[in-house]
Amino acid sequence: MKKVLVATIKPFAPAAVNQIKEVFDKAGYECKFFEKYNGQDELIEAVKDAEALIVRSDKITQEVIAAAPNMKIVVRAGAGYDNIDLKAATDHGVVVMNTPGQNSNAVAELALGMMVYQARNHFNGTSGRELKGKKLGIHAYGHVGKLVARIAKGFGMELYAFDPFIPDEEIEKDGVTVCKTAEEMYALCDYVSLHIPANEKTIKSINYELLSNMKQGAVLVNTARKEVINEGGLLKIFENNSEFQYISDIAPDNAQLLIDKFNDRCFFTPKKMGAQTAEANINAGIAAAKQIINFFEHGDTTFVVN
């Protein structure tokens, strides 16, 4: 019987837990839930006899992987996987997967919801603005970017995208105009929505030089990763562009400074909210469980990331 550990400091919703259990029970797998644990030492102890691991935003370090000699696969229930040491996993023969697309609709709805919230002055009773007719730039046209475009069409927004890894024709068939450079898109649009991963090339890539292309009153929306923002550059653009706005579900390290100095020109959710819906919780958890079973039973590595 395969032993699966679901290790989540931030637990899955009860409905997701029940459905994950059902998937593994049906396959004849032993599934243990390890929730709200206190630090890496407890996680290291818990993984010792696990053959498969499901995590959310939990840090899977070299020490965690080394502590699990029977581990064959780690699945991140979500799109991003920068919380997992891929090199250590590879060195120990552990396959790492993510569950792309399972949280995408939740993130896309949040991005548009925050745009409405900011455009209507945080619903403070004063006159705001509409999204209709505004230019929206989508930075990375993957699963989430496509859904952002689909929803934004319903608001009547003009859509633009920059993604050098997606063929132009794939973007254009959705009625979205392709921008050849990020600078072109940032200069053109009233809103820019970030959906890039955090990796060596993108960390701190949203810097002052790029943001300085944005026009007065433009809004940067970040439902991707905190690490892609150069926070020094972010502060500088706030100071030099008197109407620049930044909204995110990942508060930067200098969030309180920005709130104190620029007040309603920025907004941050209390914690990362992109995948915080019942539907996304269930979808990602079940997808992770099925991927583990397919890996063991059929050698399926469709979503491998290392």
C-alpha positions in Angstrom: 0.0 0.0 0.0 1.5 3.4 -1.1 1.8 5.9 1.7 0.8 9.5 0.8 1.3 12.5 3.1 -0.7 15.7 2.6 1.4 18.3 4.5 -0.3 21.6 4.7 0.3 24.4 7.2 -2.6 26.1 5.5 -5.1 23.1 5.3 -7.3 22.2 2.5 -11.0 23.0 3.1 -12.9 20.1 4.7 -14.8 19.3 1.5 -11.5 19.0 -0.4 -10.0 16.8 2.4 -13.0 14.4 2.1 -12.7 14.2 -1.7 -8.9 13.7 -1.6 -9.4 10.8 0.9 -12.0 9.3 -1.4 -9.7 9.3 -4.4 -6.9 7.6 -2.4 -9.2 5.1 -0.6 -10.6 4.0 -4.0 -7.0 3.4 -5.3 -6.1 1.5 -2.1 -3.5 4.1 -1.0 -2.9 5.1 2.7 -3.4 8.8 3.0 -2.4 10.8 6.1 -3.2 14.5 6.6 -0.6 16.6 8.5 -2.0 20.0 9.0 -1.1 23.3 10.8 2.3 21.9 11.9 4.9 24.1 13.6 8.0 24.4 11.4 10.4 22.4 9.4 11.4 20.0 12.2 7.9 18.7 12.5 7.6 18.3 8.7 11.0 16.5 8.5 9.7 14.0 11.1 6.4 13.5 9.4 7.8 12.7 5.9 10.1 9.9 6.9 8.0 7.0 5.7 6.1 8.8 2.9 6.3 7.7 -0.7 4.3 10.6 -2.0 3.7 14.1 -0.8 1.1 16.8 -1.5 1.7 20.3 -0.4 0.3 23.8 -0.9 2.7 26.7 -0.1 4.8 24.6 2.3 8.5 24.8 2.0 10.0 21.5 0.7 13.7 22.0 1.3 16.7 19.8 0.7 16.5 18.7 4.4 12.9 17.7 4.0 13.6 15.7 0.8 16.7 14.0 2.4 14.6 12.9 5.4 12.3 10.9 3.2 14.3 8.0 1.6 11.1 6.4 0.2 9.8 9.5 -1.4 9.2 9.2 -5.2 6.9 12.2 -6.0 6.0 15.6 -4.6 2.9 17.4 -6.0 2.3 21.1 -5.4 -1.5 21.6 -5.4 -1.3 24.8 -7.4 0.6 26.4 -10.3 3.7 27.9 -8.7 6.3 25.5 -7.3 9.1 27.9 -6.2 8.5 26.6 -2.6 10.1 23.3 -3.6 13.9 22.7 -4.0 13.8 21.2 -7.5 17.6 20.5 -7.5 17.4 18.6 -4.3 14.4 16.6 -5.5 16.2 15.7 -8.8 19.4 14.7 -6.9 17.3 12.4 -4.8 15.4 10.9 -7.7 12.1 12.6 -6.6 9.6 13.7 -9.3 8.0 17.1 -8.7 4.7 18.1 -10.3 2.3 21.0 -10.1 -1.4 21.1 -10.9 -1.6 23.9 -13.6 -5.0 25.4 -14.4 -6.8 24.1 -11.3 -6.6 27.5 -9.5 -6.7 29.6 -12.6 -10.3 30.8 -12.6 -10.1 31.7 -8.9 -7.0 33.9 -9.5 -8.5 35.4 -12.7 -11.7 36.4 -10.9 -9.7 37.9 -8.0 -7.6 40.0 -10.4 -10.7 41.5 -12.0 -12.4 41.9 -8.7 -9.5 43.9 -7.3 -9.5 46.1 -10.4 -13.2 46.9 -9.8 -12.5 47.5 -6.1 -9.7 49.9 -6.9 -11.6 51.7 -9.7 -14.5 52.3 -7.4 -12.3 53.8 -4.7 -12.5 50.8 -2.3 -16.3 51.3 -2.2 -15.9 54.3 0.0 -19.0 56.1 -1.3 -17.2 58.5 -3.7 -17.4 58.6 -7.5 -15.1 56.1 -9.1 -14.4 54.9 -12.7 -15.5 52.0 -14.9 -13.4 49.3 -16.5 -15.3 49.5 -19.8 -13.1 50.9 -22.6 -9.9 50.7 -20.5 -6.8 49.0 -21.9 -5.8 45.9 -20.0 -2.3 44.4 -20.5 -1.8 40.8 -19.5 1.8 40.0 -18.6 2.1 36.2 -19.4 -0.7 34.5 -21.3 -0.9 31.1 -19.6 -3.9 29.5 -17.9 -4.7 32.5 -15.7 -3.9 35.1 -18.4 -6.4 33.5 -20.8 -9.1 33.5 -18.2 -8.4 37.1 -17.3 -8.8 38.0 -20.9 -12.1 36.1 -21.1 -13.6 37.8 -18.1 -12.3 41.2 -19.0 -14.0 41.0 -22.3 -17.3 40.9 -20.4 -16.3 44.3 -18.9 -15.7 45.7 -22.4 -12.0 46.2 -21.9 -9.4 46.4 -24.7 -7.0 43.5 -24.3 -3.3 43.3 -24.9 -0.8 40.7 -23.9 3.0 40.1 -23.7 4.3 36.6 -23.6 7.4 35.6 -25.6 6.7 31.9 -25.0 3.2 31.8 -26.5 2.8 32.0 -30.3 1.2 35.2 -31.5 -1.6 33.4 -33.3 -2.7 31.6 -30.1 -3.1 35.0 -28.3 -4.7 36.7 -31.3 -7.3 34.1 -31.8 -8.8 35.2 -28.4 -9.2 38.7 -29.7 -6.1 39.9 -27.8 -3.5 42.2 -29.3 0.0 41.0 -29.0 2.7 43.4 -27.7 6.2 42.7 -28.9 7.8 44.0 -25.7 6.8 44.4 -22.1 7.7 48.1 -22.3 5.3 48.6 -25.2 2.4 47.0 -23.2 3.2 48.9 -20.0 3.2 52.2 -21.8 0.0 51.5 -23.6 -2.3 50.1 -20.9 -4.4 51.5 -18.1 -4.2 48.3 -16.2 -1.4 45.6 -16.3 -2.1 42.3 -14.7 0.9 40.1 -13.7 0.8 36.4 -14.2 4.5 35.5 -14.5 6.2 32.8 -12.3 9.0 33.5 -9.9 12.3 32.2 -11.3 15.8 33.3 -11.9 14.8 35.5 -14.9 11.7 37.1 -13.4 12.6 37.7 -9.8 12.7 41.5 -9.3 12.1 42.0 -13.0 9.2 44.3 -12.5 11.5 47.2 -11.7 11.5 51.0 -11.9 12.8 51.0 -15.5 9.8 48.9 -16.6 7.2 50.6 -14.4 8.4 54.1 -15.5 6.8 53.3 -18.9 3.3 53.4 -17.3 1.1 56.4 -17.8 -0.4 58.6 -15.1 -3.2 56.8 -13.3 -2.2 53.3 -14.5 -2.7 50.4 -12.2 -0.4 47.4 -11.7 -2.2 44.2 -10.5 -0.2 41.4 -9.0 -1.8 38.0 -8.3 1.4 36.2 -9.2 4.3 36.3 -6.8 5.8 38.9 -4.4 9.3 38.1 -5.5 8.8 39.4 -9.1 8.5 42.9 -7.8 11.6 45.1 -7.2 10.3 46.8 -4.1 12.8 49.6 -4.3 11.6 50.4 -7.8 8.0 50.1 -6.7 8.5 52.8 -4.1 10.4 55.0 -6.6 7.5 54.8 -9.1 5.0 55.7 -6.4 7.1 58.8 -5.7 7.7 59.8 -9.3 4.3 59.0 -10.8 1.8 60.8 -8.6 -1.2 58.7 -9.8 0.4 55.3 -10.1 -1.5 52.5 -8.2 -0.6 49.0 -7.1 -3.0 46.3 -5.9 -2.0 42.8 -5.0 -2.9 39.7 -3.0 0.7 39.4 -1.9 1.7 42.3 0.3 5.3 43.5 -0.3 7.7 43.7 2.6 7.4 47.5 2.5 3.5 47.4 2.5 3.0 49.5 5.6 5.3 52.2 4.2 3.4 52.3 1.0 0.0 52.4 2.8 1.3 55.2 5.1 2.7 57.3 2.3 0.3 56.6 -0.5 -2.9 55.4 1.2 -5.7 54.6 -1.3 -3.2 54.3 -4.2 -2.4 50.8 -3.1 -4.4 47.8 -1.7 -3.2 44.5 -0.3 -5.3 41.5 0.8 -4.6 40.3 4.4 -3.0 37.1 2.9 -2.5 35.5 -0.5 -6.1 35.0 -1.8 -5.7 33.8 -5.4 -6.6 30.1 -4.7 -8.8 30.8 -1.7 -12.1 29.5 -3.1 -13.9 26.3 -2.3 -13.8 25.3 -6.0 -10.1 25.9 -6.4 -9.3 24.1 -3.2 -11.1 21.0 -4.3 -9.9 21.1 -7.9 -6.2 21.4 -7.0 -6.4 18.8 -4.2 -8.1 16.2 -6.4 -5.8 16.8 -9.3 -2.8 16.3 -7.1 -4.2 13.0 -5.8 -5.0 11.7 -9.3 -1.5 12.7 -10.6 0.1 10.7 -7.8 -2.0 7.6 -8.6 -1.3 8.0 -12.3 2.4 8.3 -11.7 2.6 5.1 -9.6 0.1 3.1 -11.7 1.0 4.2 -15.2 4.3 6.1 -15.0 2.5 9.3 -16.0 4.8 12.4 -15.7 2.7 14.8 -17.7 3.1 17.7 -15.2 6.6 17.1 -14.1 8.6 20.4 -13.5 12.1 19.1 -12.7 
